[in-house]
Amino acid sequence: LMGGDKFFCNGLDLQWAVLQDRSTMRLMFLSLCGLVLKVLEAPIPIVGAMKGHAIGAGKTLLVAADYRVGATGRVLIGMPEVKLGVPNPYFAEMLLRFLTTESTASELIYSGNLITADEGSRTGLINAVTAPEEVESTAIAKAGKLGELPRLAFAHSKLQRTLALRREIRANVEPMIDCLLDAWFGPDAQSILRATAERMKR
């Protein structure tokens, strides 16, 4: 799973999102949740290759992978949603808390700050860091190694690892998305979101 050289994925398209109504945004967040669950449940190994920044929803897709390779240098990962006046999607926050410690997750969530892939490797978000030109080949090599494992053994091991997380997400995601949308369509968040979308046009 790999994005571009500058961005693995820059997250949600705010210029599109600020023009949408509540029902469309609800469907979008639930669809993203469904995609994350598909990655977590895929019976094959999925390796994320992060040559560029992974922000917001991009970070969530990356960390849903079984193994994550990041580039050295100023390549950033994180979830800045709180700075935009909205909480993180429930499934994204639960996935982050699943992968790293409570204190590390809370620091990233409450601050909205971005960290480098090197820093992410010390928190469990990134498994390996290498030079940008070697990220793709390193990820492919790791996928090959994982792919050599007996298929059923790997698939069941993966499902067992993420069982509690997936159950918790499915049990709570819809009401939590509704809470997110209450904030999203509130006046404070709308002001910040629209101003940010306008800046991104420049």
For each residue, the residues with C-beta under 8 A, 3 or more apart:
1: 39 46 47 48 49 61 62 65
2: 8 48 49 50 51 135 136 139
3: 7 8 9 50 51 52 54 58
4: 7 8 51 52
5: 51 52 132
6: 52 53
7: 3 4 10 52 53 54 55 58
8: 2 3 4 48 49 50 51 52 53 54 58 62
9: 3 54 55 57 58 59 61 62
10: 7 53 55 56 58
11: 55 56 57 58 59
12: 17 56 57
13: 16 17
14: 17 18 193 196 197 200
15: 18 19 197 200 201
16: 13 19 20
17: 12 13 14 20 25 28 193 197
18: 14 15 190 193 194 197
19: 15 16
20: 16 17 24 25 28
21: 24 25
22: 25 26 181 185
23: 26 27
24: 20 21 27 28
25: 17 20 21 22 28 29 181 184
26: 22 23 29 30 177 178 181
27: 23 24 30 31
28: 17 20 24 25 31 32
29: 25 26 32 33 89 177 180 181
30: 26 27 33 34 173 174 177
31: 27 28 34 35
32: 28 29 35 36 57 60 89 91
33: 29 30 36 37 89 90 91 169 173 177
34: 30 31 37 38
35: 31 32 38 39 61
36: 32 33 39 40 60 61 64 91 92 95 169
37: 33 34 40 41 91 166 169 170
38: 34 35 41 42
39: 1 35 36 42 46 61 64 65
40: 36 37 64 158 162 165 166
41: 37 38 158 159 162 166
42: 38 39 46 158
43: 151 154 155 158
44: 147 151 154 155
45: 66 67 143 146 147 149 154 158
46: 1 39 42 64 65 66 143
47: 1 65 66 67 68 69 139 140 142 143 146
48: 1 2 8 61 62 63 65 67 68 69 139
49: 1 2 8 69 135 136 138 139 140
50: 2 3 8 54 62 68 69 70 71 75 77 117 126 135
51: 2 3 4 5 8 71 75 132 135 136
52: 3 4 5 6 7 8 71 75
53: 6 7 8 10 58 75 76 77 114
54: 3 7 8 9 50 58 59 61 62 76 77
55: 7 9 10 11 58 59 76 77 78 79 80 114
56: 10 11 12 59 60 79 80 81
57: 9 11 12 32 60 61 89 92
58: 3 7 8 9 10 11 53 54 55 61 62
59: 9 11 54 55 56 62 63 77 78 79 92
60: 32 36 56 57 63 64 79 89 91 92 95 96
61: 1 9 35 36 39 48 54 57 58 64 65
62: 1 8 9 48 50 54 58 59 65 68 77
63: 48 59 60 68 95 96 99 125
64: 36 39 40 46 60 61 95
65: 1 39 46 47 48 61 62 68
66: 45 46 47 146 158
67: 45 47 48 127 128 139 142 143 146
68: 47 48 50 62 63 65 125 126 127 128
69: 47 48 49 50 126 127 128 129 130 135 138 139 142
70: 50 75 77 117 118 120 121 126 128 129 130 135
71: 50 51 52 75 117 129 130 131 132 135
72: 75 117 118 129 130 131 132
73: 116 132
74: 116
75: 50 51 52 53 70 71 72 116 117 132
76: 53 54 55 114 115 116 117
77: 50 53 54 55 59 62 70 114 115 116 117 120 125 126
78: 55 59 108 112 113 114 115
79: 55 56 59 60 82 88 92 96 108 109 112
80: 55 56 83 84 112 113 114
81: 56 84 86 87 88 112
82: 79 85 86 87 88 109 110 111 112
83: 80 112 192
84: 80 81 189 192 193 196
85: 82 183 186 188 189 190 191 192 193
86: 81 82 180 183 184 189 193
87: 81 82 93 179 180 183
88: 79 81 82 92 93 96 109
89: 29 32 33 57 60 92 93 176 177 180
90: 33 93 94 169 172 173 176 177 180
91: 32 33 36 37 60 94 95 169 173
92: 36 57 59 60 79 88 89 95 96
93: 87 88 89 90 96 97 105 109
94: 90 91 97 98 165 168 169
95: 36 60 63 64 91 92 98 99 165
96: 60 63 79 88 92 93 99 100 105 108 109 125
97: 93 94 100 102 105
98: 94 95 162 165
99: 63 95 96 124 125
100: 96 97 104 105 123 124 125
101: 104 105 123 124
102: 97 105 106
103: 106 107
104: 100 101 107 108 123 124
105: 93 96 97 100 101 102 108 109
106: 102 103 109 110
107: 103 104 110 111 113
108: 78 79 96 104 105 111 112 113 115
109: 79 82 88 93 96 105 106 112
110: 82 106 107
111: 82 107 108
112: 78 79 80 81 82 83 108 109
113: 78 80 107 108
114: 53 55 76 77 78 80
115: 76 77 78 108 119 120 123
116: 73 74 75 76 77 119 120
117: 50 70 71 72 75 76 77 120 121 126 129
118: 70 72 121 122 129
119: 115 116 122 123
120: 70 77 115 116 117 123 125 126
121: 70 117 118 125 126 127 128 129
122: 118 119
123: 100 101 104 115 119 120
124: 99 100 101 104
125: 63 68 77 96 99 100 120 121
126: 50 68 69 70 77 117 120 121 129
127: 67 68 69 121
128: 67 68 69 70 121 138 142
129: 69 70 71 72 117 118 121 126
130: 69 70 71 72 134 135 138
131: 71 72 134 135
132: 5 51 71 72 73 75 135
133:
134: 130 131 137 138
135: 2 49 50 51 69 70 71 130 131 132 138 139
136: 2 49 51 139 140
137: 134 140 141
138: 49 69 128 130 134 135 141 142
139: 2 47 48 49 67 69 135 136 142 143
140: 47 49 136 137 143 144
141: 137 138 144 145
142: 47 67 69 128 138 139 145 146
143: 45 46 47 67 139 140 146 147
144: 140 141 147 148
145: 141 142 148 149
146: 45 47 66 67 142 143 149 154
147: 44 45 143 144
148: 144 145
149: 45 145 146 153 154
150: 153 154
151: 43 44 154 155
152: 155 156
153: 149 150 156 157
154: 43 44 45 146 149 150 151 157 158
155: 43 44 151 152 158 159
156: 152 153 159 160
157: 153 154 160 161
158: 40 41 42 43 45 66 154 155 161 162
159: 41 155 156 162 163
160: 156 157 163
161: 157 158
162: 40 41 98 158 159 165 166
163: 159 160 166 167
164: 167 168
165: 40 94 95 98 162 168 169
166: 37 40 41 162 163 169 170
167: 163 164 170 171
168: 94 164 165 171 172
169: 33 36 37 90 91 94 165 166 172 173
170: 37 166 167 173
171: 167 168
172: 90 168 169 175 176
173: 30 33 90 91 169 170 176 177
174: 30 177 178
175: 172 178 179
176: 89 90 172 173 179 180
177: 26 29 30 33 89 90 173 174 180 181
178: 26 174 175 181 182
179: 87 175 176 182 183
180: 29 86 87 89 90 176 177 183 184
181: 22 25 26 29 177 178 184 185
182: 178 179 185 186
183: 85 86 87 179 180 186 189
184: 25 86 180 181 189 190 193
185: 22 181 182 189 190
186: 85 182 183 189 190
187: 190 191
188: 85 191 192
189: 84 85 86 183 184 185 186 192 193
190: 18 85 184 185 186 187 193 194
191: 85 187 188 194 195
192: 83 84 85 188 189 195 196
193: 14 17 18 84 85 86 184 189 190 196 197
194: 18 190 191 197 198
195: 191 192 198 199
196: 14 84 192 193 199 200
197: 14 15 17 18 193 194 200 201
198: 194 195 201 202
199: 195 196 202
200: 14 15 196 197
201: 15 197 198
202: 198 199
